[in-house]
Amino acid sequence: MRTEQPTAKLRCSPSALSLLRLLRSRFCPRRGRSSSGAAQGVRGWSGCQQRQEPRRQPVRGRLPLATRRRSAQPGRGARPGRQEAAPGAEMAAVRRVLLLGEGNFSFAASLCGAAGTCLVATCYESEEEACGRGGAAENICRLREGGAEVLFSVDCTKLKDYFLPEKRGFDCIYFNFPHCGRKAGVVKNRELLARFFHSSAEVLTEEGEIHVALCNGQGGTPADQPRREWHNSWQVVAVAAGAGFILSNVHPFEAETIHGYKCTGYRSQDKSFCIRGALNHVFTRSKPLPCLKPVSCQIELEKRKVSFQVPQVLVDKFNRGFLEPSSTHPVQTIKEKLTAKLSQAFPLQDTDCCLPLLHQGHLNSACHSNVFWVTLSPEETPSTEEVPNGLANAVLSPHADFCRDRDKNGWGNAQEGHHTSHQYCLRPSLLPYAQAAIQREAFLPGTLHVLSGPVFRRCLITPSSMPVFHEVVFACAVDRGTENSCIQMLVKNMKSSIQALHQTVSSFELSVSLEEATSFATAELSDFAAFESQLSDIDYLLSVERETSSSCVGIVRTDHYTLASSELVAVFASLNLDLLAMLTCGIADWRMLWTSDTRFLCQFPRGELRLFKAFSLYPPSYVHDVSFWVPEGEQFDEVAFHTIARQVSGEMVTSIRLLDSFQQPETGRKSLCYRLTFQSCDKALSCQEVAEMQLLLREEIEQRLAVTLR
């Protein structure tokens, strides 16, 4: 009988062959890999399949619909920036694909036969049980003739037991419609998935993927339509996070495009799973949560070396080099394009080099609690054991050059050698350095000085509040009476540049407006603008409106007292580059700008801005409450409370909301109750990790804020 089908081992539907070719193009080459393993022990199975003629034959030479959708969205399925494999490399590359819970092996048979792919198909039952199902024996023979390896009695929660260490590097693992069997509830199926993900982590390559197909509603993500209540779903994203995986893509599981596939239910029962609206969930490895050690920074002050301890909440944000000339980060690209546009209207002078990291002196009482104060210590007694990655050299200042006394603006006298205060803080703004630049440098009226760099501000946790961001300041001196025309020309070029940047990545229109600051009350200002207004009076707000939201991205101010000449007026324009990057590239979370995951930066090749494609979809969120008694007679420092929450969670707290405030009539003691929401935008975050963060938060606020926990 087999001689009548000499090409049986090459039988593969066009859609399945195209799918495998796509899989091969998505993984880094792995040469000389083969598969082997023993089969013993059983736990968990997926919906079994049965080969039959499909109702809709895939069109030859085309990808299945779901696959075509994924290939059209490189940022959501494949790793962003990954290139298609060259034809020559495709023949040499070997991709190892593991299929679990195959039942009668119809899904595996539809993928069998593609060159360059090493297929390992497994099932729950023994070989005798599997071969007793209709069509299973034929599919198994076809797989073996096609070079695939077939294993039986495989426990999906103990995968490393079936493969030697050198054989565990699978590039892709499929588990279609997992189920514990019988009338197992959602809790047992979550447990099965949890153990499966932990087991898969031991046999998957670093760049590998896990595909889990679930019936509509089971996953518990917004992609399910209709969506089940969270407690009644399998919570697949949260379960995967416990093993260090993030959901990077989700798309319809279209069984009709897979030649010969039919889902018949667990253990091949007559009643099949309902796979209408089923979804395929694609998981990838997450970067581990960082374990940040204390870091000290060395600087030179008055010809002596001193050090200070970097605030713990900022440790992972120092020495990132986003504004270096060789950087491909979107904040650098936006700065370059802005300055290039302005250079057509103004002579430019870049004064970024050697901007001091520290500011010395007094700040007015309004913003005293919104800066990061540091304490200097001699170099001989550094405050930490190590300085990783050359951090100290990256922030070394050749000298401490601070601004002159400006009582009006709240900045104290801090000239080198004439210190009036020994208080130091991380620079919260570049405005003082811009003021000093146009005084110190030889310049002609109309020359535009450009300063840029990261600035640091303690702030409450809100979606738009950033403890660190990149600021660019444009400063120039013009003849008195011409400052308004200078502002109009400056803003006109900035507006056209911002709109041009946005048009390169999106078809949505971006509206940029200049509004007088006097038309806004202080409570109506964004955190960025409110802090700037505390430094000195501002004249205009530069706002960007996108769809239904509006954000203040810059401020414009004039200074009639900075320059020695009474015939000149200083004009300053400050822009938040991070906010501009988020609005331009569609980045919803400011924390994504600081991610260490390479899947972010690879979406922005040198000099190009693109619409950002999230590589972590529907990240789970966790809610915890904390209540405590405030120390008697003291004002509770809410900014300090938020800063501690940032520190202990590694910026995983996205929201802090006051639930209740209670005061005892008898004693006058005040109790506060806050609700904290934990969520990561780029990493896997499990409920256990969040619980540990919550315990640490309780310990820290009790010790540092002197509260009494309830």
C-alpha positions as CSV (number, residue, x, y, z in Angstrom):
1,M,0.0,0.0,0.0
2,R,2.8,2.5,0.8
3,T,4.4,2.0,-2.6
4,E,1.3,3.6,-4.1
5,Q,2.2,6.8,-2.2
6,P,5.9,7.2,-2.7
7,T,5.8,10.9,-1.8
8,A,3.8,10.4,1.4
9,K,6.6,11.6,3.6
10,L,6.6,14.9,1.7
11,R,2.9,15.5,2.0
12,C,2.4,18.9,3.6
13,S,-0.3,21.5,2.9
14,P,0.8,24.7,1.3
15,S,-0.4,26.7,4.4
16,A,1.5,24.4,6.8
17,L,4.7,24.6,4.7
18,S,4.5,28.3,4.6
19,L,4.0,28.4,8.3
20,L,7.1,26.4,8.9
21,R,9.1,28.6,6.5
22,L,7.9,31.6,8.5
23,L,9.0,29.8,11.8
24,R,12.4,29.2,10.3
25,S,12.9,32.8,9.4
26,R,12.0,33.9,13.0
27,F,14.7,32.1,14.9
28,C,18.5,32.5,15.0
29,P,20.3,29.7,13.1
30,R,21.0,26.6,15.2
31,R,23.1,24.1,13.3
32,G,23.6,20.4,13.9
33,R,20.7,19.8,16.3
34,S,19.0,16.5,16.5
35,S,16.3,15.1,18.8
36,S,16.1,12.1,21.0
37,G,14.5,11.1,24.3
38,A,12.7,8.5,26.4
39,A,9.0,8.4,27.1
40,Q,7.8,7.9,30.6
41,G,5.3,9.4,33.0
42,V,2.2,11.3,32.0
43,R,0.4,14.5,33.1
44,G,-1.8,16.8,31.1
45,W,-3.0,16.5,27.5
46,S,-4.5,18.7,24.8
47,G,-7.4,18.4,22.5
48,C,-6.8,15.4,20.3
49,Q,-7.1,15.7,16.6
50,Q,-8.3,13.6,13.7
51,R,-7.2,14.0,10.1
52,Q,-9.9,14.6,7.6
53,E,-10.4,16.6,4.5
54,P,-11.0,20.3,5.5
55,R,-14.0,22.2,4.6
56,R,-12.0,25.0,3.2
57,Q,-8.8,24.1,1.2
58,P,-6.0,26.7,1.8
59,V,-4.9,28.6,-1.3
60,R,-1.7,27.2,-2.6
61,G,1.3,29.4,-2.2
62,R,-0.2,31.6,0.5
63,L,0.2,31.8,4.2
64,P,-2.8,31.0,6.5
65,L,-4.8,34.1,7.4
66,A,-3.5,34.1,11.0
67,T,0.1,33.8,9.9
68,R,-0.3,36.5,7.3
69,R,-1.6,38.8,10.0
70,R,1.4,38.1,12.1
71,S,3.9,38.6,9.3
72,A,2.3,42.0,8.7
73,Q,2.8,43.0,12.3
74,P,6.5,42.3,13.0
75,G,6.4,44.0,16.4
76,R,3.8,41.7,17.9
77,G,4.5,38.2,16.7
78,A,8.1,37.9,15.8
79,R,10.7,39.8,17.7
80,P,10.8,43.4,16.4
81,G,13.5,44.0,14.0
82,R,14.1,40.4,13.1
83,Q,14.9,39.9,9.4
84,E,13.8,37.1,7.1
85,A,16.4,34.4,6.7
86,A,18.4,34.4,3.5
87,P,17.6,31.5,1.1
88,G,21.0,30.0,1.5
89,A,20.8,30.1,5.3
90,E,17.4,28.5,5.3
91,M,18.8,25.3,3.9
92,A,21.5,25.1,6.6
93,A,19.4,26.2,9.6
94,V,17.7,23.5,11.7
95,R,14.8,24.6,13.8
96,R,13.6,22.3,16.6
97,V,9.9,22.3,17.2
98,L,8.2,20.4,20.1
99,L,4.5,19.6,19.9
100,L,2.8,18.5,23.1
101,G,-0.5,16.6,23.7
102,E,-0.9,15.6,20.0
103,G,-3.6,13.0,20.5
104,N,-3.8,11.4,17.1
105,F,-1.1,13.6,15.7
106,S,-3.1,15.3,13.0
107,F,-1.7,18.8,13.8
108,A,1.9,17.4,13.7
109,A,1.2,15.6,10.4
110,S,0.1,18.9,8.9
111,L,3.5,20.5,9.7
112,C,5.6,17.5,8.8
113,G,8.0,17.5,5.9
114,A,9.5,21.0,5.7
115,A,13.2,21.0,5.1
116,G,15.3,22.5,7.9
117,T,12.9,21.7,10.7
118,C,13.4,19.0,13.3
119,L,9.9,18.1,14.5
120,V,9.3,16.2,17.8
121,A,5.7,15.2,18.3
122,T,4.5,13.8,21.7
123,C,1.2,12.7,23.2
124,Y,-0.3,11.9,26.5
125,E,-1.1,8.2,26.1
126,S,1.0,5.2,25.4
127,E,1.7,4.2,21.8
128,E,-0.8,1.3,21.9
129,E,-3.5,3.7,23.1
130,A,-2.7,6.3,20.6
131,C,-2.6,4.0,17.6
132,G,-6.1,2.7,18.5
133,R,-7.6,6.0,17.5
134,G,-8.9,6.6,14.0
135,G,-6.2,7.9,11.7
136,A,-3.5,8.0,14.4
137,A,-1.5,5.1,13.1
138,E,-1.4,6.6,9.6
139,N,-0.3,10.0,10.9
140,I,2.4,8.5,13.1
141,C,3.8,6.6,10.1
142,R,3.7,9.7,8.0
143,L,5.6,11.6,10.7
144,R,8.3,8.9,11.0
145,E,8.7,8.7,7.3
146,G,9.0,12.4,7.1
147,G,11.9,12.4,9.6
148,A,10.0,13.5,12.7
149,E,10.4,12.0,16.1
150,V,7.4,10.6,17.8
151,L,7.3,10.1,21.6
152,F,4.5,8.7,23.8
153,S,3.6,8.9,27.5
154,V,5.1,12.4,27.8
155,D,4.4,14.4,30.9
156,C,4.2,18.1,29.9
157,T,5.2,19.2,33.4
158,K,8.5,17.3,33.4
159,L,9.9,17.9,29.9
160,K,13.6,17.9,30.9
161,D,13.2,14.2,31.9
162,Y,12.7,13.2,28.3
163,F,15.7,15.0,26.7
164,L,19.4,15.0,27.4
165,P,20.8,18.4,28.3
166,E,22.3,18.8,24.8
167,K,18.9,18.0,23.2
168,R,16.8,20.4,25.2
169,G,17.1,23.5,23.0
170,F,13.7,23.8,21.3
171,D,13.0,26.9,19.3
172,C,9.3,26.6,19.5
173,I,6.9,24.6,21.7
174,Y,3.2,24.1,20.8
175,F,0.5,23.1,23.2
176,N,-2.9,23.2,21.6
177,F,-6.0,23.2,23.9
178,P,-4.5,21.9,27.1
179,H,-6.9,20.4,29.6
180,C,-6.7,18.3,32.8
181,G,-9.4,16.1,31.6
182,R,-13.0,15.2,32.7
183,K,-14.7,18.2,34.4
184,A,-11.7,19.9,35.7
185,G,-12.3,23.4,36.9
186,V,-10.3,26.6,36.0
187,V,-8.1,26.2,39.1
188,K,-6.8,22.8,38.1
189,N,-6.2,23.9,34.5
190,R,-4.3,27.0,35.8
191,E,-2.1,24.7,37.8
192,L,-1.5,22.5,34.8
193,L,-0.5,25.6,32.7
194,A,1.8,26.9,35.5
195,R,3.7,23.6,35.8
196,F,3.8,23.4,32.0
197,F,5.4,26.8,31.7
198,H,8.0,26.1,34.3
199,S,8.8,22.8,32.6
200,S,9.0,24.5,29.2
201,A,11.5,27.1,30.5
202,E,14.0,24.2,31.1
203,V,13.9,23.0,27.4
204,L,13.3,26.3,25.5
205,T,16.1,28.3,23.8
206,E,16.6,31.9,25.1
207,E,15.0,33.3,21.9
208,G,12.3,30.6,21.7
209,E,8.5,30.8,21.7
210,I,5.7,29.0,23.4
211,H,2.4,28.7,21.5
212,V,-0.7,27.9,23.6
213,A,-4.0,27.6,21.8
214,L,-7.1,28.1,24.1
215,C,-10.8,28.2,23.5
216,N,-12.5,31.6,23.4
217,G,-12.7,33.1,26.9
218,Q,-10.3,30.7,28.6
219,G,-7.2,33.0,28.4
220,G,-8.8,35.9,30.3
221,T,-7.3,38.6,28.1
222,P,-9.0,41.5,26.3
223,A,-8.4,39.6,23.0
224,D,-11.2,37.1,24.1
225,Q,-14.6,38.1,22.8
226,P,-16.7,37.9,24.8
227,R,-14.4,38.2,27.7
228,R,-14.9,36.1,30.8
229,E,-14.7,37.5,34.3
230,W,-11.1,37.3,35.5
231,H,-11.7,34.8,38.3
232,N,-13.5,32.5,35.9
233,S,-10.7,32.4,33.3
234,W,-7.4,30.5,33.1
235,Q,-5.5,33.7,33.6
236,V,-2.9,32.5,31.1
237,V,-0.8,35.7,31.1
238,A,-0.4,35.8,34.9
239,V,0.3,32.1,35.1
240,A,3.0,32.4,32.4
241,A,4.5,35.3,34.3
242,G,5.2,33.0,37.2
243,A,7.7,31.1,35.0
244,G,9.2,34.3,33.5
245,F,7.2,34.5,30.2
246,I,5.4,37.5,28.7
247,L,2.6,37.4,26.1
248,S,4.1,38.8,22.9
249,N,1.4,38.0,20.4
250,V,-2.2,36.7,20.2
251,H,-4.1,35.8,17.1
252,P,-7.0,33.6,16.0
253,F,-6.5,29.9,15.8
254,E,-8.0,29.1,12.4
255,A,-8.3,25.4,12.2
256,E,-9.7,25.5,8.7
257,T,-6.4,26.7,7.3
258,I,-4.5,23.7,8.8
259,H,-4.8,20.8,6.4
260,G,-6.6,17.8,7.8
261,Y,-6.9,19.2,11.4
262,K,-9.9,18.6,13.6
263,C,-10.2,19.0,17.3
264,T,-12.1,16.2,19.0
265,G,-11.7,17.0,22.7
266,Y,-9.5,15.6,25.4
267,R,-8.7,11.9,25.2
268,S,-10.4,11.8,21.7
269,Q,-13.9,11.8,23.2
270,D,-16.7,12.2,20.7
271,K,-17.6,15.6,22.1
272,S,-15.0,18.0,20.8
273,F,-13.8,21.3,22.2
274,C,-15.6,24.3,20.7
275,I,-12.8,26.1,18.9
276,R,-14.8,28.8,17.3
277,G,-13.1,32.0,18.2
278,A,-10.1,30.1,19.7
279,L,-6.9,32.1,20.1
280,N,-3.2,31.2,19.8
281,H,-1.1,32.8,22.5
282,V,2.6,33.3,21.8
283,F,4.8,33.7,24.8
284,T,8.5,34.7,24.9
285,R,11.0,34.9,27.7
286,S,11.1,38.1,29.8
287,K,14.1,39.9,31.2
288,P,14.4,39.0,34.9
289,L,13.4,41.5,37.5
290,P,16.6,43.5,38.3
291,C,18.3,43.1,41.7
292,L,19.8,46.6,42.0
293,K,22.7,47.1,44.4
294,P,23.5,50.4,46.0
295,V,25.8,52.5,43.8
296,S,28.1,55.4,44.6
297,C,29.1,58.1,42.2
298,Q,32.5,60.0,42.2
299,I,32.9,63.6,41.2
300,E,35.6,66.2,41.5
301,L,34.7,69.2,43.7
302,E,37.1,72.1,44.3
303,K,40.1,69.9,43.3
304,R,39.1,67.1,45.6
305,K,37.3,63.8,44.8
306,V,34.2,63.1,46.7
307,S,31.4,60.5,46.3
308,F,27.7,60.3,47.0
309,Q,25.2,57.5,47.0
310,V,22.9,57.4,44.0
311,P,19.2,57.3,45.2
312,Q,18.2,53.7,44.9
313,V,15.2,54.5,42.8
314,L,17.5,56.0,40.1
315,V,20.3,53.3,40.1
316,D,19.1,51.7,36.9
317,K,18.7,55.0,35.1
318,F,22.2,56.4,35.5
319,N,24.8,56.0,32.7
320,R,22.3,55.0,30.1
321,G,23.8,57.3,27.4
322,F,20.5,57.9,25.5
323,L,21.7,61.3,24.3
324,E,25.1,60.1,23.1
325,P,25.8,60.8,19.4
326,S,25.9,57.1,18.6
327,S,22.6,56.4,20.4
328,T,19.6,55.1,18.4
329,H,17.1,55.9,21.3
330,P,14.1,57.9,20.1
331,V,14.9,60.8,22.5
332,Q,18.2,61.3,20.7
333,T,16.6,61.1,17.3
334,I,14.0,63.6,18.3
335,K,16.6,66.0,19.7
336,E,18.7,65.7,16.5
337,K,15.7,66.4,14.2
338,L,14.6,69.4,16.4
339,T,18.0,71.0,16.4
340,A,18.4,70.3,12.7
341,K,15.1,72.2,12.0
342,L,16.1,75.1,14.3
343,S,19.5,75.4,12.7
344,Q,17.8,76.6,9.6
345,A,16.4,79.6,11.4
346,F,19.1,80.3,14.1
347,P,22.8,79.9,14.4
348,L,23.3,77.1,17.0
349,Q,25.8,76.5,19.6
350,D,25.8,73.1,21.4
351,T,26.9,73.4,25.1
352,D,26.0,69.9,26.3
353,C,29.5,68.9,27.4
354,C,30.4,68.8,31.1
355,L,27.1,69.9,32.5
356,P,27.4,69.3,36.3
357,L,25.3,66.5,37.7
358,L,24.8,68.2,41.1
359,H,23.3,71.5,42.1
360,Q,24.4,73.2,45.3
361,G,22.4,75.7,47.2
362,H,18.9,76.5,48.4
363,L,15.7,75.8,46.6
364,N,12.6,77.6,47.5
365,S,10.2,75.8,49.8
366,A,7.7,75.0,47.1
367,C,10.0,72.5,45.4
368,H,12.3,71.5,48.2
369,S,10.6,68.1,48.7
370,N,10.6,67.4,44.9
371,V,14.4,67.0,44.5
372,F,16.8,64.2,45.3
373,W,19.1,65.5,48.0
374,V,22.5,63.7,48.4
375,T,25.2,63.8,51.0
376,L,28.9,64.0,49.9
377,S,31.5,61.9,51.5
378,P,35.3,61.7,50.9
379,E,36.5,59.4,48.2
380,E,38.4,57.3,50.7
381,T,35.2,56.2,52.3
382,P,32.9,55.3,49.4
383,S,29.3,54.5,50.4
384,T,29.1,51.3,48.4
385,E,31.2,48.3,47.5
386,E,31.2,48.6,43.8
387,V,30.4,51.0,40.9
388,P,29.1,48.8,38.0
389,N,29.7,49.5,34.4
390,G,31.9,52.5,34.8
391,L,29.1,54.6,36.2
392,A,31.4,57.0,38.1
393,N,33.4,57.8,34.9
394,A,30.2,58.5,33.0
395,V,29.0,61.2,35.4
396,L,32.4,62.6,36.4
397,S,32.4,66.4,36.4
398,P,35.7,68.2,35.7
399,H,34.7,70.9,38.2
400,A,31.7,72.0,40.2
401,D,30.3,74.9,38.3
402,F,27.0,76.2,39.6
403,C,24.8,79.2,39.0
404,R,24.8,82.6,40.6
405,D,22.4,83.6,43.4
406,R,18.9,84.2,42.1
407,D,16.5,84.8,45.0
408,K,13.7,85.4,42.6
409,N,14.1,81.9,41.1
410,G,14.8,80.1,44.4
411,W,18.4,79.1,43.4
412,G,21.1,79.8,45.9
413,N,24.6,81.1,45.4
414,A,26.9,78.1,44.6
415,Q,29.9,79.4,42.8
416,E,33.0,77.3,43.1
417,G,35.0,78.2,46.1
418,H,32.2,80.4,47.5
419,H,29.6,78.0,48.8
420,T,26.9,79.4,51.0
421,S,25.4,76.0,51.7
422,H,26.6,72.4,51.9
423,Q,23.3,71.0,50.5
424,Y,23.6,69.2,47.2
425,C,20.9,67.7,45.0
426,L,20.8,66.0,41.6
427,R,20.0,68.6,39.1
428,P,16.2,69.0,38.7
429,S,16.4,71.3,35.7
430,L,18.9,72.6,33.1
431,L,17.5,76.1,33.3
432,P,20.3,77.4,35.6
433,Y,23.0,76.0,33.4
434,A,21.3,77.7,30.4
435,Q,21.3,81.0,32.2
436,A,24.9,80.6,33.1
437,A,25.8,79.6,29.5
438,I,24.6,82.8,27.9
439,Q,26.4,84.8,30.5
440,R,29.7,82.9,30.4
441,E,30.1,82.2,26.7
442,A,31.0,84.7,24.0
443,F,28.0,84.9,21.9
444,L,26.2,87.2,19.5
445,P,22.5,88.2,20.0
446,G,20.3,85.7,18.3
447,T,22.6,82.7,18.8
448,L,20.7,79.7,20.1
449,H,22.5,77.7,22.8
450,V,21.4,74.1,23.1
451,L,21.7,72.2,26.4
452,S,20.3,68.7,27.0
453,G,20.6,65.9,29.5
454,P,18.7,63.9,32.1
455,V,17.1,65.8,35.0
456,F,15.8,64.2,38.3
457,R,12.7,65.1,40.3
458,R,10.9,63.4,43.1
459,C,7.2,63.1,42.2
460,L,4.0,61.3,42.8
461,I,3.2,58.2,40.9
462,T,1.0,59.1,38.0
463,P,0.9,57.9,34.3
464,S,2.8,61.1,33.2
465,S,5.1,61.8,36.2
466,M,8.7,60.8,35.7
467,P,11.4,60.8,38.4
468,V,13.9,61.2,35.6
469,F,13.6,62.5,32.0
470,H,15.6,64.1,29.3
471,E,15.3,67.8,28.9
472,V,16.5,70.1,26.1
473,V,16.8,73.8,26.7
474,F,17.1,76.4,23.9
475,A,18.5,79.7,25.1
476,C,19.3,82.9,23.3
477,A,19.7,86.6,24.0
478,V,17.9,89.1,21.8
479,D,17.5,92.9,21.7
480,R,14.9,94.2,24.1
481,G,11.6,94.6,22.3
482,T,12.2,91.8,19.8
483,E,11.7,88.9,22.3
484,N,8.1,88.2,21.1
485,S,9.2,87.9,17.5
486,C,12.0,85.6,18.6
487,I,9.5,83.4,20.6
488,Q,7.2,83.2,17.6
489,M,10.0,82.1,15.3
490,L,11.3,79.6,17.8
491,V,7.9,78.1,18.5
492,K,7.0,78.1,14.8
493,N,10.0,75.9,14.0
494,M,9.5,73.6,17.0
495,K,5.8,73.1,16.0
496,S,6.6,72.3,12.4
497,S,9.3,69.9,13.5
498,I,7.1,68.1,16.0
499,Q,4.3,67.7,13.4
500,A,6.8,66.5,10.8
501,L,8.2,63.9,13.3
502,H,4.7,62.6,14.0
503,Q,3.7,62.4,10.3
504,T,6.6,60.0,9.7
505,V,5.1,57.4,12.0
506,S,1.4,57.9,12.0
507,S,-1.5,59.2,9.8
508,F,-3.2,60.8,12.8
509,E,-2.9,64.5,12.9
510,L,-1.0,66.0,15.8
511,S,-2.0,69.5,17.0
512,V,0.7,71.7,18.6
513,S,-0.4,74.9,20.3
514,L,1.2,77.7,22.3
515,E,-0.9,79.0,25.2
516,E,-0.3,81.7,27.7
517,A,0.6,80.3,31.1
518,T,-1.5,83.0,32.9
519,S,-4.7,81.3,31.6
520,F,-4.0,78.2,33.7
521,A,-4.3,77.8,37.5
522,T,-1.5,76.0,39.2
523,A,-3.7,73.0,39.9
524,E,-4.4,72.6,36.2
525,L,-0.7,72.4,35.2
526,S,1.0,69.1,34.5
527,D,3.7,67.9,36.9
528,F,6.3,69.0,34.3
529,A,4.9,72.5,33.9
530,A,4.1,72.9,37.6
531,F,7.7,72.2,38.7
532,E,9.0,74.6,36.0
533,S,6.6,77.3,37.3
534,Q,8.2,76.9,40.8
535,L,11.7,77.6,39.4
536,S,10.7,80.9,37.8
537,D,7.8,82.5,36.1
538,I,6.8,81.0,32.8
539,D,5.2,82.9,29.9
540,Y,3.9,80.2,27.6
541,L,3.0,76.5,27.6
542,L,3.7,74.3,24.5
543,S,1.1,71.6,24.3
544,V,0.6,68.6,22.0
545,E,-2.9,67.3,21.4
546,R,-3.4,63.8,20.1
547,E,-6.8,62.4,19.6
548,T,-8.7,63.2,22.9
549,S,-5.7,63.9,25.2
550,S,-3.4,66.9,25.5
551,S,0.0,67.0,27.1
552,C,2.3,69.9,28.0
553,V,5.7,69.1,26.5
554,G,7.5,72.4,26.9
555,I,7.5,75.8,28.4
556,V,8.8,79.2,27.2
557,R,10.0,82.0,29.5
558,T,11.8,85.3,29.3
559,D,14.2,86.7,31.7
560,H,14.9,90.5,31.8
561,Y,17.5,90.3,34.6
562,T,19.9,87.5,33.7
563,L,22.0,89.5,31.3
564,A,24.3,92.3,32.4
565,S,23.3,94.4,29.4
566,S,19.9,96.2,29.9
567,E,19.5,96.2,26.1
568,L,19.2,92.4,25.9
569,V,16.5,89.9,27.0
570,A,17.0,86.2,27.5
571,V,14.6,83.7,26.0
572,F,14.4,80.1,27.2
573,A,12.4,77.2,25.8
574,S,12.5,73.9,27.7
575,L,11.2,70.6,26.2
576,N,10.5,67.2,27.7
577,L,12.1,64.9,25.2
578,D,10.7,61.8,26.8
579,L,7.1,63.1,26.5
580,L,7.7,64.0,22.9
581,A,9.0,60.5,22.2
582,M,6.0,58.9,23.8
583,L,3.5,61.1,21.8
584,T,5.4,60.7,18.5
585,C,5.9,56.9,18.7
586,G,2.7,55.9,20.5
587,I,4.5,54.7,23.7
588,A,1.9,54.5,26.4
589,D,4.1,54.0,29.4
590,W,7.2,56.2,30.2
591,R,8.9,53.3,31.8
592,M,9.3,51.6,28.4
593,L,11.8,54.3,27.4
594,W,14.1,52.9,30.1
595,T,13.7,49.2,29.4
596,S,16.8,47.1,29.1
597,D,14.9,44.7,26.7
598,T,16.5,44.9,23.2
599,R,13.1,44.4,21.6
600,F,12.5,48.1,22.3
601,L,15.5,49.7,20.7
602,C,15.6,47.4,17.7
603,Q,12.3,49.0,16.6
604,F,14.1,52.3,16.1
605,P,17.0,52.0,13.6
606,R,19.4,54.9,13.4
607,G,17.6,58.1,12.5
608,E,14.2,56.5,12.2
609,L,11.1,57.0,14.3
610,R,8.4,54.3,14.1
611,L,5.1,53.5,15.7
612,F,6.0,51.3,18.7
613,K,4.7,47.8,18.8
614,A,4.3,46.4,22.3
615,F,6.2,43.1,22.9
616,S,4.4,42.5,26.2
617,L,0.7,42.4,25.8
618,Y,-2.0,42.6,28.4
619,P,0.4,42.4,31.4
620,P,-1.4,41.3,34.6
621,S,-2.0,43.9,37.4
622,Y,-2.2,43.2,41.1
623,V,-3.8,45.3,43.8
624,H,-2.7,45.6,47.5
625,D,-3.8,47.9,50.3
626,V,-1.8,49.3,53.1
627,S,-3.1,51.3,56.1
628,F,-1.2,53.0,58.9
629,W,-1.3,55.6,61.7
630,V,0.5,58.8,60.9
631,P,3.0,60.1,63.5
632,E,1.2,62.5,65.8
633,G,1.9,66.2,65.2
634,E,3.6,65.6,61.8
635,Q,2.6,66.2,58.3
636,F,2.6,63.0,56.2
637,D,5.1,63.3,53.3
638,E,3.2,61.7,50.5
639,V,6.0,62.3,48.0
640,A,8.3,60.3,50.2
641,F,5.8,57.5,50.4
642,H,5.5,57.3,46.6
643,T,9.3,57.4,46.3
644,I,9.6,54.4,48.7
645,A,7.0,52.6,46.6
646,R,9.0,53.2,43.5
647,Q,12.2,52.0,45.1
648,V,11.0,48.7,46.7
649,S,9.0,47.7,43.6
650,G,11.6,48.7,40.9
651,E,9.0,51.1,39.3
652,M,6.4,48.3,39.2
653,V,3.8,50.5,41.1
654,T,1.7,52.2,38.5
655,S,-0.9,53.8,40.8
656,I,-1.3,54.8,44.4
657,R,-4.8,56.0,45.5
658,L,-6.0,57.2,48.9
659,L,-8.9,55.0,49.9
660,D,-9.7,56.3,53.3
661,S,-8.6,58.9,55.8
662,F,-9.8,58.5,59.4
663,Q,-9.1,60.5,62.5
664,Q,-9.8,59.3,66.0
665,P,-12.1,61.8,67.9
666,E,-10.6,60.9,71.3
667,T,-6.9,61.0,70.5
668,G,-6.7,62.9,67.2
669,R,-4.6,60.2,65.6
670,K,-4.9,60.0,61.9
671,S,-5.1,56.8,59.9
672,L,-4.6,56.6,56.1
673,C,-5.4,53.7,53.8
674,Y,-3.8,53.5,50.3
675,R,-4.5,51.2,47.4
676,L,-1.4,50.3,45.3
677,T,-1.6,48.8,41.8
678,F,1.4,46.8,40.6
679,Q,2.1,46.2,36.9
680,S,5.1,45.8,34.6
681,C,5.2,47.1,31.0
682,D,8.1,45.0,29.8
683,K,8.8,42.1,32.3
684,A,7.0,39.1,33.7
685,L,5.6,40.0,37.1
686,S,4.1,37.3,39.2
687,C,1.8,37.5,42.2
688,Q,4.4,36.1,44.5
689,E,6.9,38.7,43.5
690,V,4.3,41.4,44.1
691,A,3.5,40.0,47.5
692,E,7.2,40.2,48.4
693,M,7.3,43.9,47.2
694,Q,4.3,44.7,49.4
695,L,5.9,43.2,52.5
696,L,9.1,45.2,51.8
697,L,7.0,48.3,51.4
698,R,5.4,47.9,54.8
699,E,8.8,47.4,56.4
700,E,10.3,50.5,54.7
701,I,7.5,52.9,55.4
702,E,7.4,51.8,59.1
703,Q,11.2,52.4,59.4
704,R,11.6,55.5,57.3
705,L,8.3,57.4,57.7
706,A,7.8,56.3,61.4
707,V,4.2,55.2,60.7
708,T,2.4,52.5,62.7
709,L,1.1,49.8,60.5
710,R,-2.5,48.6,61.0
